[in-house]
Amino acid sequence: MQFLWSPVLWLLALLPLLIVAYVWLQTRRNKYALRYASLSLVKPALDTRAKWRRYLPPALFFLALAVMLVALARPVALVRTPKQAGVIILALDSSLSMRAEDMQPNRFEAARTAARSFIEKRGEGAEIGIVAFAGNAAIVQMPTTNQRELYAAINTLFLQRGTAIGEGILASLDAIALSDQDLGASISSTPAPQAAPTLAPVPPGTYIPAIVILLTDGQNRNGIDPLKAAQMASERGVRVYTVGIGSREGGVIPGGFGGFGGGRSFRQELDEDTLRAIADETDGEYLYAANAAELEKVYNNLGLDIVLRLEKTELTAWFTAAAALLLFSAVALSLVWNKLN
């Protein structure tokens, strides 16, 4: 439990002094009362069965006072609540290996088509961002609900050399951080790209409503280790779904004049072990698509709707109600028992 106005709690230190003062006054009062009381009053005064009745109302009063001080400190509890996935980042591999034609017309176009279909089916209310990664990574489109902007961002993607899966994860975290203040500072604002976020780790099993869907067809060749980046995502409560595409045995990539491979065709293999490890680290899921139809199905069947978010819930009203109930009980018992006596 946390407190928004914690200095008030120092007043609780005065309660023991008040209790001691009350006990001293009661003892002194009883001493003088017995000195001048008639013998007919001495026996009831010494009856131990009535003592708890005499001390219960004051005890309830002091307890009510303590609870009221806690209420004034504005207690806050961290509660795990289910939330709709608020931000979804589509991290797309834009390396030259995406030219492989084992998907029609090629992996890159199949990925872009599946991404467009995903955006369309999520509807206008979904906040989606686009990240592209090859030798490095970049935020192509900040999270938005504007589908036209998302389609335009996908249309601007182009192929480059290299594959930096880890950098794609970091860029995705940056996009989420810049759009959601609850996530904390973006990683790019830290002194070094590999520096761990200063944000305190979230409890295991707790995730913010932000998800990364990372699609790639190959192996990491540049930038930060993907597993290190996945650890950063896990610490920030971001789940990463990884999607592997293309032939598991490896696809033949056209080299092209002056392109990657020195103008010659080459074979690119899918590193499924790393993609599974990324998903496991972040409590996401690894999915594989061998062709364009499977890829579109994978995107549309991802269970992204519900995540657990750690939210602050102020408990002041509950503590105030408890204090009022205790105070009412103390007054009521005192009045009733005084009448009986």
Phi and psi in degrees as GROMACS dihedral restraints (atoms count N, CA, C in turn):
[ dihedral_restraints ]
;  ai    aj    ak    al  type     phi  dphi    fc
    3     4     5     6     1  -117.1    20    10
    4     5     6     7     1   165.0    20    10
    6     7     8     9     1  -131.9    20    10
    7     8     9    10     1   133.3    20    10
    9    10    11    12     1   -80.7    20    10
   10    11    12    13     1   -21.4    20    10
   12    13    14    15     1  -135.1    20    10
   13    14    15    16     1    64.7    20    10
   15    16    17    18     1   -64.3    20    10
   16    17    18    19     1   -26.3    20    10
   18    19    20    21     1   -56.6    20    10
   19    20    21    22     1   -25.4    20    10
   21    22    23    24     1   -61.6    20    10
   22    23    24    25     1   -27.8    20    10
   24    25    26    27     1   -63.5    20    10
   25    26    27    28     1   -20.6    20    10
   27    28    29    30     1   -63.6    20    10
   28    29    30    31     1   -24.9    20    10
   30    31    32    33     1   -66.4    20    10
   31    32    33    34     1   -19.7    20    10
   33    34    35    36     1   -62.5    20    10
   34    35    36    37     1   -24.0    20    10
   36    37    38    39     1   -66.5    20    10
   37    38    39    40     1   -19.9    20    10
   39    40    41    42     1   -80.1    20    10
   40    41    42    43     1   -19.2    20    10
   42    43    44    45     1   -59.5    20    10
   43    44    45    46     1   -46.2    20    10
   45    46    47    48     1   -57.5    20    10
   46    47    48    49     1   -35.4    20    10
   48    49    50    51     1   -66.1    20    10
   49    50    51    52     1   -40.7    20    10
   51    52    53    54     1   -64.7    20    10
   52    53    54    55     1   -39.1    20    10
   54    55    56    57     1   -66.2    20    10
   55    56    57    58     1   -43.5    20    10
   57    58    59    60     1   -61.6    20    10
   58    59    60    61     1   -42.8    20    10
   60    61    62    63     1   -63.3    20    10
   61    62    63    64     1   -40.4    20    10
   63    64    65    66     1   -64.0    20    10
   64    65    66    67     1   -46.1    20    10
   66    67    68    69     1   -61.9    20    10
   67    68    69    70     1   -40.7    20    10
   69    70    71    72     1   -64.2    20    10
   70    71    72    73     1   -43.4    20    10
   72    73    74    75     1   -65.0    20    10
   73    74    75    76     1   -40.4    20    10
   75    76    77    78     1   -65.0    20    10
   76    77    78    79     1   -42.3    20    10
   78    79    80    81     1   -62.2    20    10
   79    80    81    82     1   -43.7    20    10
   81    82    83    84     1   -65.5    20    10
   82    83    84    85     1   -40.3    20    10
   84    85    86    87     1   -65.1    20    10
   85    86    87    88     1   -45.2    20    10
   87    88    89    90     1   -63.9    20    10
   88    89    90    91     1   -35.6    20    10
   90    91    92    93     1   -62.0    20    10
   91    92    93    94     1   -46.0    20    10
   93    94    95    96     1   -73.2    20    10
   94    95    96    97     1   -32.8    20    10
   96    97    98    99     1   -65.4    20    10
   97    98    99   100     1   -42.0    20    10
   99   100   101   102     1   -69.7    20    10
  100   101   102   103     1   -27.8    20    10
  102   103   104   105     1   -66.4    20    10
  103   104   105   106     1   -35.3    20    10
  105   106   107   108     1  -109.5    20    10
  106   107   108   109     1     2.7    20    10
  108   109   110   111     1   -80.0    20    10
  109   110   111   112     1   156.1    20    10
  111   112   113   114     1   -77.4    20    10
  112   113   114   115     1   162.2    20    10
  114   115   116   117     1   -62.4    20    10
  115   116   117   118     1   -26.2    20    10
  117   118   119   120     1   -69.2    20    10
  118   119   120   121     1   -19.2    20    10
  120   121   122   123     1   -96.2    20    10
  121   122   123   124     1   -13.3    20    10
  123   124   125   126     1   -69.4    20    10
  124   125   126   127     1   -43.8    20    10
  126   127   128   129     1   -61.0    20    10
  127   128   129   130     1   -48.2    20    10
  129   130   131   132     1   -61.6    20    10
  130   131   132   133     1   -33.4    20    10
  132   133   134   135     1   -68.0    20    10
  133   134   135   136     1   -30.3    20    10
  135   136   137   138     1   -89.0    20    10
  136   137   138   139     1    -1.2    20    10
  138   139   140   141     1   -70.0    20    10
  139   140   141   142     1   112.8    20    10
  141   142   143   144     1   -70.0    20    10
  142   143   144   145     1   -21.3    20    10
  144   145   146   147     1   -67.5    20    10
  145   146   147   148     1   -23.7    20    10
  147   148   149   150     1   -89.1    20    10
  148   149   150   151     1    -8.8    20    10
  150   151   152   153     1   -64.3    20    10
  151   152   153   154     1   -43.0    20    10
  153   154   155   156     1   -65.1    20    10
  154   155   156   157     1   -29.7    20    10
  156   157   158   159     1   -67.6    20    10
  157   158   159   160     1   -35.4    20    10
  159   160   161   162     1   -72.4    20    10
  160   161   162   163     1   -33.4    20    10
  162   163   164   165     1   -96.4    20    10
  163   164   165   166     1   -15.7    20    10
  165   166   167   168     1   -65.8    20    10
  166   167   168   169     1   -48.1    20    10
  168   169   170   171     1   -57.8    20    10
  169   170   171   172     1   -45.6    20    10
  171   172   173   174     1   -62.2    20    10
  172   173   174   175     1   -36.8    20    10
  174   175   176   177     1   -63.0    20    10
  175   176   177   178     1   -42.6    20    10
  177   178   179   180     1   -64.6    20    10
  178   179   180   181     1   -36.1    20    10
  180   181   182   183     1   -63.7    20    10
  181   182   183   184     1   -47.0    20    10
  183   184   185   186     1   -65.4    20    10
  184   185   186   187     1   -36.7    20    10
  186   187   188   189     1   -65.5    20    10
  187   188   189   190     1   -40.5    20    10
  189   190   191   192     1   -62.1    20    10
  190   191   192   193     1   -39.2    20    10
  192   193   194   195     1   -63.4    20    10
  193   194   195   196     1   -41.8    20    10
  195   196   197   198     1   -63.9    20    10
  196   197   198   199     1   -44.6    20    10
  198   199   200   201     1   -64.9    20    10
  199   200   201   202     1   -36.7    20    10
  201   202   203   204     1   -65.4    20    10
  202   203   204   205     1   -38.3    20    10
  204   205   206   207     1   -64.2    20    10
  205   206   207   208     1   -39.5    20    10
  207   208   209   210     1   -63.2    20    10
  208   209   210   211     1   -39.2    20    10
  210   211   212   213     1   -63.9    20    10
  211   212   213   214     1   -39.4    20    10
  213   214   215   216     1   -64.4    20    10
  214   215   216   217     1   -26.5    20    10
  216   217   218   219     1   -76.5    20    10
  217   218   219   220     1    -3.7    20    10
  219   220   221   222     1    57.1    20    10
  220   221   222   223     1    72.4    20    10
  222   223   224   225     1   -67.6    20    10
  223   224   225   226     1   144.5    20    10
  225   226   227   228     1  -131.2    20    10
  226   227   228   229     1   131.4    20    10
  228   229   230   231     1  -108.8    20    10
  229   230   231   232     1   145.3    20    10
  231   232   233   234     1   -93.8    20    10
  232   233   234   235     1   116.4    20    10
  234   235   236   237     1  -120.0    20    10
  235   236   237   238     1   133.6    20    10
  237   238   239   240     1   -81.9    20    10
  238   239   240   241     1   118.1    20    10
  240   241   242   243     1  -125.5    20    10
  241   242   243   244     1   141.1    20    10
  243   244   245   246     1   -72.8    20    10
  244   245   246   247     1   134.8    20    10
  246   247   248   249     1  -134.3    20    10
  247   248   249   250     1   153.1    20    10
  249   250   251   252     1   -67.8    20    10
  250   251   252   253     1   143.9    20    10
  252   253   254   255     1   -60.3    20    10
  253   254   255   256     1   116.0    20    10
  255   256   257   258     1   -85.5    20    10
  256   257   258   259     1   -43.9    20    10
  258   259   260   261     1  -124.4    20    10
  259   260   261   262     1   129.9    20    10
  261   262   263   264     1  -122.5    20    10
  262   263   264   265     1   124.5    20    10
  264   265   266   267     1  -106.3    20    10
  265   266   267   268     1   123.2    20    10
  267   268   269   270     1   -93.8    20    10
  268   269   270   271     1   107.3    20    10
  270   271   272   273     1   -99.3    20    10
  271   272   273   274     1   111.5    20    10
  273   274   275   276     1  -110.3    20    10
  274   275   276   277     1   132.2    20    10
  276   277   278   279     1   -69.7    20    10
  277   278   279   280     1   122.7    20    10
  279   280   281   282     1  -119.6    20    10
  280   281   282   283     1    31.8    20    10
  282   283   284   285     1   -78.4    20    10
  283   284   285   286     1   163.5    20    10
  285   286   287   288     1   -62.8    20    10
  286   287   288   289     1   -22.5    20    10
  288   289   290   291     1   -66.2    20    10
  289   290   291   292     1   -16.5    20    10
  291   292   293   294     1   -71.1    20    10
  292   293   294   295     1    -1.3    20    10
  294   295   296   297     1   -79.8    20    10
  295   296   297   298     1    -6.8    20    10
  297   298   299   300     1   -55.2    20    10
  298   299   300   301     1   140.1    20    10
  300   301   302   303     1  -102.1    20    10
  301   302   303   304     1    24.4    20    10
  303   304   305   306     1   -77.4    20    10
  304   305   306   307     1    -7.5    20    10
  306   307   308   309     1  -117.8    20    10
  307   308   309   310     1   149.7    20    10
  309   310   311   312     1   -98.6    20    10
  310   311   312   313     1   131.0    20    10
  312   313   314   315     1   -77.1    20    10
  313   314   315   316     1   -26.7    20    10
  315   316   317   318     1  -160.3    20    10
  316   317   318   319     1   174.0    20    10
  318   319   320   321     1   -60.1    20    10
  319   320   321   322     1   -41.7    20    10
  321   322   323   324     1   -63.2    20    10
  322   323   324   325     1   -48.4    20    10
  324   325   326   327     1   -67.7    20    10
  325   326   327   328     1   -35.5    20    10
  327   328   329   330     1   -64.1    20    10
  328   329   330   331     1   -39.6    20    10
  330   331   332   333     1   -66.3    20    10
  331   332   333   334     1   -42.1    20    10
  333   334   335   336     1   -66.4    20    10
  334   335   336   337     1   -39.1    20    10
  336   337   338   339     1   -64.6    20    10
  337   338   339   340     1   -43.0    20    10
  339   340   341   342     1   -64.6    20    10
  340   341   342   343     1   -37.8    20    10
  342   343   344   345     1   -65.0    20    10
  343   344   345   346     1   -41.8    20    10
  345   346   347   348     1   -62.4    20    10
  346   347   348   349     1   -42.6    20    10
  348   349   350   351     1   -63.1    20    10
  349   350   351   352     1   -40.8    20    10
  351   352   353   354     1   -61.4    20    10
  352   353   354   355     1   -46.0    20    10
  354   355   356   357     1   -61.5    20    10
  355   356   357   358     1   -43.4    20    10
  357   358   359   360     1   -62.5    20    10
  358   359   360   361     1   -42.4    20    10
  360   361   362   363     1   -78.1    20    10
  361   362   363   364     1   -20.7    20    10
  363   364   365   366     1   -74.6    20    10
  364   365   366   367     1   -23.3    20    10
  366   367   368   369     1    87.0    20    10
  367   368   369   370     1   172.5    20    10
  369   370   371   372     1   -67.5    20    10
  370   371   372   373     1   -23.8    20    10
  372   373   374   375     1   -77.7    20    10
  373   374   375   376     1   -12.1    20    10
  375   376   377   378     1   -80.9    20    10
  376   377   378   379     1   132.2    20    10
  378   379   380   381     1   -95.4    20    10
  379   380   381   382     1   109.4    20    10
  381   382   383   384     1  -123.6    20    10
  382   383   384   385     1   140.8    20    10
  384   385   386   387     1  -122.5    20    10
  385   386   387   388     1   160.6    20    10
  387   388   389   390     1  -122.0    20    10
  388   389   390   391     1   128.8    20    10
  390   391   392   393     1  -125.0    20    10
  391   392   393   394     1   137.4    20    10
  393   394   395   396     1  -118.7    20    10
  394   395   396   397     1   141.4    20    10
  396   397   398   399     1  -139.2    20    10
  397   398   399   400     1   138.3    20    10
  399   400   401   402     1  -138.7    20    10
  400   401   402   403     1  -108.7    20    10
  402   403   404   405     1   -70.8    20    10
  403   404   405   406     1   -24.1    20    10
  405   406   407   408     1  -140.8    20    10
  406   407   408   409     1  -171.0    20    10
  408   409   410   411     1  -133.2    20    10
  409   410   411   412     1   153.5    20    10
  411   412   413   414     1  -149.7    20    10
  412   413   414   415     1   148.4    20    10
  414   415   416   417     1   -82.1    20    10
  415   416   417   418     1   111.5    20    10
  417   418   419   420     1   -83.2    20    10
  418   419   420   421     1   -37.3    20    10
  420   421   422   423     1  -145.6    20    10
  421   422   423   424     1   121.4    20    10
  423   424   425   426     1   -63.9    20    10
  424   425   426   427     1   152.8    20    10
  426   427   428   429     1   -51.8    20    10
  427   428   429   430     1   129.6    20    10
  429   430   431   432     1  -151.4    20    10
  430   431   432   433     1   159.9    20    10
  432   433   434   435     1   -98.3    20    10
  433   434   435   436     1    -0.9    20    10
  435   436   437   438     1   -81.9    20    10
  436   437   438   439     1   107.1    20    10
  438   439   440   441     1   -67.0    20    10
  439   440   441   442     1   -32.6    20    10
  441   442   443   444     1   -62.2    20    10
  442   443   444   445     1   -41.9    20    10
  444   445   446   447     1   -64.4    20    10
  445   446   447   448     1   -37.0    20    10
  447   448   449   450     1   -67.7    20    10
  448   449   450   451     1   -43.8    20    10
  450   451   452   453     1   -61.9    20    10
  451   452   453   454     1   -41.8    20    10
  453   454   455   456     1   -63.5    20    10
  454   455   456   457     1   -38.6    20    10
  456   457   458   459     1   -64.5    20    10
  457   458   459   460     1   -42.1    20    10
  459   460   461   462     1   -63.5    20    10
  460   461   462   463     1   -37.0    20    10
  462   463   464   465     1   -68.4    20    10
  463   464   465   466     1   -21.9    20    10
  465   466   467   468     1   -84.9    20    10
  466   467   468   469     1    -8.1    20    10
  468   469   470   471     1   -65.4    20    10
  469   470   471   472     1   142.0    20    10
  471   472   473   474     1  -142.5    20    10
  472   473   474   475     1   161.1    20    10
  474   475   476   477     1   -84.7    20    10
  475   476   477   478     1   144.8    20    10
  477   478   479   480     1  -140.8    20    10
  478   479   480   481     1   172.2    20    10
  480   481   482   483     1   -77.6    20    10
  481   482   483   484     1   153.1    20    10
  483   484   485   486     1    87.6    20    10
  484   485   486   487     1   164.9    20    10
  486   487   488   489     1  -141.1    20    10
  487   488   489   490     1   111.7    20    10
  489   490   491   492     1  -119.4    20    10
  490   491   492   493     1    81.4    20    10
  492   493   494   495     1   -63.9    20    10
  493   494   495   496     1   -43.8    20    10
  495   496   497   498     1   -60.8    20    10
  496   497   498   499     1   -41.0    20    10
  498   499   500   501     1   -64.7    20    10
  499   500   501   502     1   -33.3    20    10
  501   502   503   504     1   -63.2    20    10
  502   503   504   505     1   -38.2    20    10
  504   505   506   507     1   -66.5    20    10
  505   506   507   508     1   -44.4    20    10
  507   508   509   510     1   -63.1    20    10
  508   509   510   511     1   -42.5    20    10
  510   511   512   513     1   -62.7    20    10
  511   512   513   514     1   -35.8    20    10
  513   514   515   516     1   -65.5    20    10
  514   515   516   517     1   -41.3    20    10
  516   517   518   519     1   -64.3    20    10
  517   518   519   520     1   -37.9    20    10
  519   520   521   522     1   -61.6    20    10
  520   521   522   523     1   -44.6    20    10
  522   523   524   525     1   -61.1    20    10
  523   524   525   526     1   -39.8    20    10
  525   526   527   528     1   -68.4    20    10
  526   527   528   529     1   -43.5    20    10
  528   529   530   531     1   -62.6    20    10
  529   530   531   532     1   -38.9    20    10
  531   532   533   534     1   -72.1    20    10
  532   533   534   535     1   -20.9    20    10
  534   535   536   537     1  -102.7    20    10
  535   536   537   538     1   -12.7    20    10
  537   538   539   540     1  -137.0    20    10
  538   539   540   541     1   106.8    20    10
  540   541   542   543     1   -66.6    20    10
  541   542   543   544     1   -20.1    20    10
  543   544   545   546     1   -68.9    20    10
  544   545   546   547     1   -19.7    20    10
  546   547   548   549     1   -78.4    20    10
  547   548   549   550     1   -29.7    20    10
  549   550   551   552     1   107.5    20    10
  550   551   552   553     1  -171.4    20    10
  552   553   554   555     1   -66.8    20    10
  553   554   555   556     1   148.0    20    10
  555   556   557   558     1   -72.3    20    10
  556   557   558   559     1   154.4    20    10
  558   559   560   561     1   -67.3    20    10
  559   560   561   562     1   -32.2    20    10
  561   562   563   564     1   -66.5    20    10
  562   563   564   565     1   -16.1    20    10
  564   565   566   567     1   -84.7    20    10
  565   566   567   568     1    -6.1    20    10
  567   568   569   570     1   -81.8    20    10
  568   569   570   571     1   156.9    20    10
  570   571   572   573     1   -57.5    20    10
  571   572   573   574     1   -37.1    20    10
  573   574   575   576     1  -128.7    20    10
  574   575   576   577     1   144.7    20    10
  576   577   578   579     1   -59.1    20    10
  577   578   579   580     1   -31.8    20    10
  579   580   581   582     1   -87.9    20    10
  580   581   582   583     1    -1.7    20    10
  582   583   584   585     1   -68.5    20    10
  583   584   585   586     1   138.6    20    10
  585   586   587   588     1   -70.9    20    10
  586   587   588   589     1   147.4    20    10
  588   589   590   591     1   -61.5    20    10
  589   590   591   592     1   146.5    20    10
  591   592   593   594     1   -80.6    20    10
  592   593   594   595     1    -9.1    20    10
  594   595   596   597     1   -62.1    20    10
  595   596   597   598     1   134.9    20    10
  597   598   599   600     1   -64.6    20    10
  598   599   600   601     1   140.4    20    10
  600   601   602   603     1   -59.6    20    10
  601   602   603   604     1   145.3    20    10
  603   604   605   606     1   -86.3    20    10
  604   605   606   607     1   156.9    20    10
  606   607   608   609     1   -59.2    20    10
  607   608   609   610     1   143.3    20    10
  609   610   611   612     1   -55.7    20    10
  610   611   612   613     1   137.4    20    10
  612   613   614   615     1    86.8    20    10
  613   614   615   616     1    -1.2    20    10
  615   616   617   618     1  -105.7    20    10
  616   617   618   619     1   130.1    20    10
  618   619   620   621     1  -136.4    20    10
  619   620   621   622     1   139.8    20    10
  621   622   623   624     1   -76.3    20    10
  622   623   624   625     1   160.6    20    10
  624   625   626   627     1   -78.0    20    10
  625   626   627   628     1    65.8    20    10
  627   628   629   630     1  -147.2    20    10
  628   629   630   631     1   133.4    20    10
  630   631   632   633     1  -136.2    20    10
  631   632   633   634     1   143.4    20    10
  633   634   635   636     1  -111.6    20    10
  634   635   636   637     1   130.2    20    10
  636   637   638   639     1  -110.7    20    10
  637   638   639   640     1   107.5    20    10
  639   640   641   642     1  -105.0    20    10
  640   641   642   643     1   123.4    20    10
  642   643   644   645     1  -114.4    20    10
  643   644   645   646     1   130.5    20    10
  645   646   647   648     1  -151.1    20    10
  646   647   648   649     1   162.3    20    10
  648   649   650   651     1  -120.5    20    10
  649   650   651   652     1     6.2    20    10
  651   652   653   654     1  -144.4    20    10
  652   653   654   655     1  -147.8    20    10
  654   655   656   657     1  -115.8    20    10
  655   656   657   658     1   152.3    20    10
  657   658   659   660     1   -71.5    20    10
  658   659   660   661     1   130.4    20    10
  660   661   662   663     1  -128.2    20    10
  661   662   663   664     1    -8.6    20    10
  663   664   665   666     1  -140.8    20    10
  664   665   666   667     1   157.5    20    10
  666   667   668   669     1    73.5    20    10
  667   668   669   670     1  -160.7    20    10
  669   670   671   672     1   -66.8    20    10
  670   671   672   673     1   151.0    20    10
  672   673   674   675     1   -59.5    20    10
  673   674   675   676     1   127.0    20    10
  675   676   677   678     1   -56.4    20    10
  676   677   678   679     1   -33.7    20    10
  678   679   680   681     1   -71.1    20    10
  679   680   681   682     1   -32.5    20    10
  681   682   683   684     1   -66.6    20    10
  682   683   684   685     1   -42.7    20    10
  684   685   686   687     1   -63.8    20    10
  685   686   687   688     1   -37.9    20    10
  687   688   689   690     1   -64.4    20    10
  688   689   690   691     1   -36.7    20    10
  690   691   692   693     1   -63.0    20    10
  691   692   693   694     1   -40.8    20    10
  693   694   695   696     1   -61.6    20    10
  694   695   696   697     1   -41.2    20    10
  696   697   698   699     1   -63.5    20    10
  697   698   699   700     1   -41.8    20    10
  699   700   701   702     1   -63.3    20    10
  700   701   702   703     1   -41.4    20    10
  702   703   704   705     1   -63.3    20    10
  703   704   705   706     1   -29.7    20    10
  705   706   707   708     1   -91.7    20    10
  706   707   708   709     1     1.1    20    10
  708   709   710   711     1    75.8    20    10
  709   710   711   712     1    28.6    20    10
  711   712   713   714     1  -107.4    20    10
  712   713   714   715     1   123.8    20    10
  714   715   716   717     1   -84.4    20    10
  715   716   717   718     1   141.2    20    10
  717   718   719   720     1  -119.4    20    10
  718   719   720   721     1   118.4    20    10
  720   721   722   723     1   -94.7    20    10
  721   722   723   724     1   126.0    20    10
  723   724   725   726     1  -106.9    20    10
  724   725   726   727     1   138.9    20    10
  726   727   728   729     1  -125.3    20    10
  727   728   729   730     1   117.8    20    10
  729   730   731   732     1   -98.2    20    10
  730   731   732   733     1   135.1    20    10
  732   733   734   735     1  -127.5    20    10
  733   734   735   736     1   162.7    20    10
  735   736   737   738     1    92.5    20    10
  736   737   738   739     1   179.6    20    10
  738   739   740   741     1   -70.5    20    10
  739   740   741   742     1   135.1    20    10
  741   742   743   744     1   -64.8    20    10
  742   743   744   745     1   -29.0    20    10
  744   745   746   747     1   -79.5    20    10
  745   746   747   748     1   -10.0    20    10
  747   748   749   750     1   104.4    20    10
  748   749   750   751     1   139.7    20    10
  750   751   752   753     1  -108.5    20    10
  751   752   753   754     1   154.5    20    10
  753   754   755   756     1   -85.8    20    10
  754   755   756   757     1   125.8    20    10
  756   757   758   759     1  -105.4    20    10
  757   758   759   760     1   124.4    20    10
  759   760   761   762     1   -62.2    20    10
  760   761   762   763     1   130.7    20    10
  762   763   764   765     1   -74.3    20    10
  763   764   765   766     1   -49.5    20    10
  765   766   767   768     1    78.7    20    10
  766   767   768   769     1   151.1    20    10
  768   769   770   771     1   -67.3    20    10
  769   770   771   772     1   123.0    20    10
  771   772   773   774     1    72.0    20    10
  772   773   774   775     1     5.9    20    10
  774   775   776   777     1   -92.7    20    10
  775   776   777   778     1  -169.6    20    10
  777   778   779   780     1   -62.3    20    10
  778   779   780   781     1   132.3    20    10
  780   781   782   783     1    97.7    20    10
  781   782   783   784     1     5.1    20    10
  783   784   785   786     1    65.0    20    10
  784   785   786   787     1    32.0    20    10
  786   787   788   789     1    85.0    20    10
  787   788   789   790     1    -3.2    20    10
  789   790   791   792     1  -106.0    20    10
  790   791   792   793     1   153.3    20    10
  792   793   794   795     1   -70.9    20    10
  793   794   795   796     1   151.2    20    10
  795   796   797   798     1  -145.9    20    10
  796   797   798   799     1   167.7    20    10
  798   799   800   801     1  -107.5    20    10
  799   800   801   802     1   133.2    20    10
  801   802   803   804     1  -116.6    20    10
  802   803   804   805     1   127.8    20    10
  804   805   806   807     1  -105.2    20    10
  805   806   807   808     1   149.3    20    10
  807   808   809   810     1   -88.7    20    10
  808   809   810   811     1   126.4    20    10
  810   811   812   813     1   -92.0    20    10
  811   812   813   814     1    81.9    20    10
  813   814   815   816     1   -70.2    20    10
  814   815   816   817     1   -30.5    20    10
  816   817   818   819     1   -60.7    20    10
  817   818   819   820     1   -44.8    20    10
  819   820   821   822     1   -66.1    20    10
  820   821   822   823     1   -41.2    20    10
  822   823   824   825     1   -64.3    20    10
  823   824   825   826     1   -38.3    20    10
  825   826   827   828     1   -65.7    20    10
  826   827   828   829     1   -41.4    20    10
  828   829   830   831     1   -63.9    20    10
  829   830   831   832     1   -39.0    20    10
  831   832   833   834     1   -61.9    20    10
  832   833   834   835     1   -46.8    20    10
  834   835   836   837     1   -63.9    20    10
  835   836   837   838     1   -41.6    20    10
  837   838   839   840     1   -64.7    20    10
  838   839   840   841     1   -41.2    20    10
  840   841   842   843     1   -62.3    20    10
  841   842   843   844     1   -34.7    20    10
  843   844   845   846     1  -104.5    20    10
  844   845   846   847     1     8.4    20    10
  846   847   848   849     1    62.3    20    10
  847   848   849   850     1    32.0    20    10
  849   850   851   852     1   -95.6    20    10
  850   851   852   853     1  -141.9    20    10
  852   853   854   855     1  -154.2    20    10
  853   854   855   856     1   141.6    20    10
  855   856   857   858     1  -100.7    20    10
  856   857   858   859     1   134.1    20    10
  858   859   860   861     1  -132.6    20    10
  859   860   861   862     1   146.8    20    10
  861   862   863   864     1  -121.2    20    10
  862   863   864   865     1   139.7    20    10
  864   865   866   867     1  -131.6    20    10
  865   866   867   868     1   121.9    20    10
  867   868   869   870     1   -87.8    20    10
  868   869   870   871     1   -20.5    20    10
  870   871   872   873     1  -145.3    20    10
  871   872   873   874     1   177.0    20    10
  873   874   875   876     1   -63.2    20    10
  874   875   876   877     1   -39.6    20    10
  876   877   878   879     1   -64.2    20    10
  877   878   879   880     1   -43.7    20    10
  879   880   881   882     1   -64.5    20    10
  880   881   882   883     1   -37.4    20    10
  882   883   884   885     1   -63.3    20    10
  883   884   885   886     1   -45.4    20    10
  885   886   887   888     1   -63.9    20    10
  886   887   888   889     1   -37.6    20    10
  888   889   890   891     1   -65.9    20    10
  889   890   891   892     1   -40.3    20    10
  891   892   893   894     1   -60.2    20    10
  892   893   894   895     1   -48.3    20    10
  894   895   896   897     1   -59.0    20    10
  895   896   897   898     1   -43.5    20    10
  897   898   899   900     1   -77.6    20    10
  898   899   900   901     1   -17.6    20    10
  900   901   902   903     1  -101.3    20    10
  901   902   903   904     1     1.6    20    10
  903   904   905   906     1   -63.8    20    10
  904   905   906   907     1   130.5    20    10
  906   907   908   909     1   -85.6    20    10
  907   908   909   910     1    85.5    20    10
  909   910   911   912     1  -106.6    20    10
  910   911   912   913     1    -0.5    20    10
  912   913   914   915     1   -71.9    20    10
  913   914   915   916     1   -39.1    20    10
  915   916   917   918     1  -116.9    20    10
  916   917   918   919     1   129.6    20    10
  918   919   920   921     1  -133.8    20    10
  919   920   921   922     1   162.4    20    10
  921   922   923   924     1   -97.2    20    10
  922   923   924   925     1   126.1    20    10
  924   925   926   927     1  -115.3    20    10
  925   926   927   928     1   136.9    20    10
  927   928   929   930     1   -85.8    20    10
  928   929   930   931     1   110.6    20    10
  930   931   932   933     1  -118.7    20    10
  931   932   933   934     1   149.2    20    10
  933   934   935   936     1   -86.5    20    10
  934   935   936   937     1   128.0    20    10
  936   937   938   939     1  -123.0    20    10
  937   938   939   940     1   118.8    20    10
  939   940   941   942     1   -76.0    20    10
  940   941   942   943     1   134.5    20    10
  942   943   944   945     1  -109.1    20    10
  943   944   945   946     1    14.2    20    10
  945   946   947   948     1   -56.2    20    10
  946   947   948   949     1   -44.3    20    10
  948   949   950   951     1   -62.2    20    10
  949   950   951   952     1   -39.3    20    10
  951   952   953   954     1   -66.2    20    10
  952   953   954   955     1   -43.1    20    10
  954   955   956   957     1   -68.2    20    10
  955   956   957   958     1   -36.9    20    10
  957   958   959   960     1   -63.6    20    10
  958   959   960   961     1   -42.8    20    10
  960   961   962   963     1   -63.6    20    10
  961   962   963   964     1   -40.6    20    10
  963   964   965   966     1   -64.6    20    10
  964   965   966   967     1   -41.1    20    10
  966   967   968   969     1   -64.3    20    10
  967   968   969   970     1   -41.7    20    10
  969   970   971   972     1   -63.8    20    10
  970   971   972   973     1   -40.5    20    10
  972   973   974   975     1   -64.6    20    10
  973   974   975   976     1   -42.7    20    10
  975   976   977   978     1   -64.1    20    10
  976   977   978   979     1   -42.1    20    10
  978   979   980   981     1   -65.9    20    10
  979   980   981   982     1   -42.5    20    10
  981   982   983   984     1   -61.5    20    10
  982   983   984   985     1   -42.1    20    10
  984   985   986   987     1   -62.9    20    10
  985   986   987   988     1   -41.3    20    10
  987   988   989   990     1   -62.3    20    10
  988   989   990   991     1   -45.8    20    10
  990   991   992   993     1   -66.7    20    10
  991   992   993   994     1   -43.8    20    10
  993   994   995   996     1   -63.3    20    10
  994   995   996   997     1   -46.2    20    10
  996   997   998   999     1   -63.9    20    10
  997   998   999  1000     1   -38.9    20    10
  999  1000  1001  1002     1   -63.8    20    10
 1000  1001  1002  1003     1   -43.7    20    10
 1002  1003  1004  1005     1   -66.4    20    10
 1003  1004  1005  1006     1   -43.3    20    10
 1005  1006  1007  1008     1   -65.0    20    10
 1006  1007  1008  1009     1   -46.9    20    10
 1008  1009  1010  1011     1   -72.2    20    10
 1009  1010  1011  1012     1   -28.7    20    10
 1011  1012  1013  1014     1   -66.8    20    10
 1012  1013  1014  1015     1   -37.0    20    10
 1014  1015  1016  1017     1   -67.0    20    10
 1015  1016  1017  1018     1   -38.6    20    10
 1017  1018  1019  1020     1   -66.1    20    10
 1018  1019  1020  1021     1   -32.4    20    10
